[in-house]
C-alpha cells in the first residue's frame, strides 16, 4: 500500500493527475478509513481546479481522521478561499470549535457529492470576505448569523501558522 501511495504522489508531482487519482481512488475504496488516500483525491481535485470537490474530500478525510494535518490545512485554506469569494461553506464541528466523536464523524466517509450532506457536519457557516466560523453545533437548520462564543472564537495567529505566514 505504501508503494502505491508513493507512486500516486510521484504521478501527481509530475502532472499525471488521472493516474494519481486512479491510485488514490483504489486505495480509498479498498480501505474506507484511509484518510491519506482521500486527501490525495482532494489534491487531484485541486489540480483540476475543482475547489468545491476538494473541500468536500478534505472534510471527508477529517471525518475519517480529525487529526490529519494535511486535511486540516486543506479544509482551513479552502474554507478561507471560498469565503473570500462570498461563497458559504458549512464547516465541520471539529474545526469550527465543536468536535465530534469518531462514531459521528465516520458517517462522512460515504463520499457524498454535497458538502452540506456529508456526515459529521455541523457548526459554523463561513460567509463573506474575511468571515470567521460562527459557532459550533446547530447543524444545517441554524441561523448563519450567530455570533461566535468565546469557546469558538479563532485563536490569534492560528490561521497564519496553518498557512505558513508569519
NORWO-V600746 format. One record per pair of residues at least 6 apart in sequence whose ideal C-beta (glycine too) atoms are under 8 Angstrom apart, sorted by the first residue. I is the first residue (numbers start at 1). GAP is how many residues later the second one is. Records with the same first field share a line. If there is no record, write none. Layout:
BEGIN
I: GAP + GAP
END
This chain:
BEGIN
1: 26 + 30
4: 19 + 22 + 23
5: 18 + 22 + 31 + 32 + 35
7: 16
8: 11 + 12 + 15 + 16 + 19 + 32
9: 11 + 31
11: 6 + 8 + 9 + 12
12: 8 + 28 + 31 + 32 + 35
15: 32
17: 27 + 30 + 31
20: 20 + 24
21: 20 + 23
23: 17
24: 13 + 14 + 16 + 17 + 20
25: 12 + 16
27: 7 + 10 + 13
28: 6 + 9 + 10 + 13
31: 6
32: 32 + 77
33: 31 + 32 + 76
34: 30
35: 26 + 27 + 29 + 30 + 33 + 36
36: 25 + 32 + 34
38: 19 + 22 + 23 + 26 + 33
39: 18 + 19 + 22 + 29 + 31 + 32 + 35
41: 16
42: 11 + 12 + 13 + 15 + 16 + 19 + 29 + 32
43: 11 + 31
45: 6 + 8 + 9 + 12
46: 8 + 28
51: 27 + 30 + 31
52: 30 + 63
53: 60
54: 20 + 24
55: 19 + 20 + 23 + 24 + 27 + 34 + 60
56: 56 + 57 + 58 + 59 + 62
58: 13 + 16 + 17 + 20
59: 16 + 33 + 49 + 56 + 59 + 61 + 62
60: 48 + 49 + 51 + 58
61: 7 + 9 + 10 + 13
62: 6 + 9 + 10 + 13 + 30 + 32 + 33 + 43 + 46 + 58
63: 29 + 42 + 43 + 44 + 45 + 46 + 55 + 56 + 57
64: 41 + 42 + 44 + 45
65: 6
66: 28 + 33 + 34 + 36 + 39
72: 23 + 90
73: 89 + 90
75: 16 + 17 + 20
76: 19 + 83 + 86 + 87
77: 85 + 86
78: 11
79: 10 + 12 + 47
80: 46 + 79
82: 7 + 44
83: 6 + 43 + 44 + 45 + 46 + 47 + 48
84: 45 + 46
86: 41 + 42 + 43
87: 40
88: 37 + 38 + 39 + 56
89: 26 + 36 + 37 + 38
90: 25 + 26 + 31 + 33 + 35 + 50
91: 32 + 33 + 34 + 35 + 42
92: 8 + 13 + 16 + 26 + 28 + 29 + 30 + 31
93: 6 + 7 + 27 + 28 + 29 + 30 + 43 + 44
94: 6 + 11 + 26
95: 28 + 38
96: 26 + 27 + 28 + 37 + 38 + 39 + 40 + 56
97: 26 + 27 + 36 + 38 + 39 + 51 + 52 + 54 + 55 + 56
98: 24 + 25 + 38 + 39 + 54
99: 37
100: 20 + 22
104: 15 + 16
105: 14 + 15
106: 13 + 14
107: 12 + 13
108: 10 + 11 + 12 + 13
109: 10
110: 9
112: 6 + 7
115: 6
116: 24
121: 18 + 19
122: 14 + 15 + 16 + 17 + 18
123: 10 + 12 + 13 + 14 + 15 + 16
124: 8 + 9 + 10 + 11 + 12 + 24 + 28
125: 8 + 9 + 17 + 19
126: 6 + 7 + 8
127: 17
132: 16 + 21 + 22
133: 15 + 19 + 21
134: 10 + 11 + 12 + 13 + 14 + 18
135: 7 + 11 + 12 + 13 + 14 + 17
136: 15 + 16
138: 8
148: 6
160: 6
END
